[in-house]
């Protein structure tokens, strides 16, 4: 009975273990960086008193913050492990934990967060058919140039702030790195389009582009700034918001109007 009970206990984890392969490699690289960062501060904390005693240094000559910062860093790394464990069972909760824990270790923790968001998006849309860039009847792509310019600007500003000795510079530069990643990922990527009666959609900034039957998508909301769609297809049930300002073409109104006119509106 003891063996049977333990088999039953670990059986639900089988699917999770198999899905670990679906986690983006950037996530593992980011987690490794965070562990090294935690180990670095732990090392400084462990040898803090020894360095003072043996080198006859005063506490003012060493950054004492190193001796306490490893505690929140260690907690953050542990929470990141938990976020990976629950990604495939409770994706929204896992995403929240990944974001919160990454805020503690900025800016290097952005590597983990970016990888996690790619993994999250892939999981949320895993049953949808990936669009392989066949010629579309109508296609509107993302405006990646603005994200690129924003990224360069924030990185330059962040480096300048760091040069001034202000800690906020790392956060500013991190925002710039995020913008650069967005620009590279979204370059020439279709936000929304149509092909042979199917919709071409990229549900999120970190998402792949998918082709979805028109009947499986509902228009929830549309105004001058955005439109919101509800996808119910192949076991996927998610709502996605698209900002019109992120469309590349300045003359997107008519093509977008034509696409949205084909989508059933939510009653």
HULINLIN-V359929 format. One record per backbone hydrogen bond with DSSP energy under -0.5 kcal/mol. CO is the residue of the C=O (numbers start at 1). NH is the residue of the N-H. Records with the same first field share a line. If there is no record, write none. Layout:
BEGIN
CO=NH, NH
END
This chain:
BEGIN
1=5
2=6
3=7
4=8
5=9
6=10
7=11
8=12
10=13
11=14
12=16
13=17
14=18
15=19
16=20
17=20
18=21
19=22
20=23
24=27, 28
25=29
26=30
27=31
28=32
29=33
30=34
31=35
32=36
33=37
34=38
35=39
36=40
37=41
38=42
39=43
40=44
41=45
42=46
43=47
45=48
47=51
48=52
49=53
50=54
51=55
52=56, 57
58=61
59=62
62=64
63=66
64=67
65=68, 69
66=70
68=71, 72
69=73
70=74
71=75
72=76
73=77
74=78
75=79
76=80
77=81
78=82
79=83
80=84
81=85
82=86
84=87
86=89, 90
90=94
91=95
92=96
93=97
94=98
95=99
96=100
97=101
98=102
99=103
100=104
101=104, 105
102=105
103=106
105=109
107=110
108=111
109=113
110=114
111=115
112=116
113=117
114=118
115=119
116=120
117=121
118=122
119=123
120=124
121=125
123=126
125=128
129=211
138=194
140=191, 192
141=248
142=144
143=147
144=148
145=149
146=150
147=151
148=152
149=153
150=154
151=155
152=156
153=157
154=158
155=159
156=160
157=161
158=162
159=163
160=164
161=166
162=165
166=169
167=170, 171
168=172
169=173
170=174
171=175
172=176
173=177
174=178
175=179
176=180
177=181
178=182
179=183
180=184
181=185
182=186
183=187
186=189
189=142
191=202
192=140
193=200
194=137, 138
195=198
197=214
198=195
199=201, 212
200=193
201=203, 210
204=207
209=131
210=201, 212
211=129
212=199
213=216
214=217
216=232
217=264
218=220, 230
219=266
221=228
225=244, 245
226=223
227=242
228=220, 221
229=231, 240
230=218, 232
231=238
233=236
236=233
238=231
240=229
242=227, 244
243=246
244=247
246=143
249=252
252=256
253=257
254=258
255=259
256=260
257=261
258=262
259=262
260=263
264=219
END
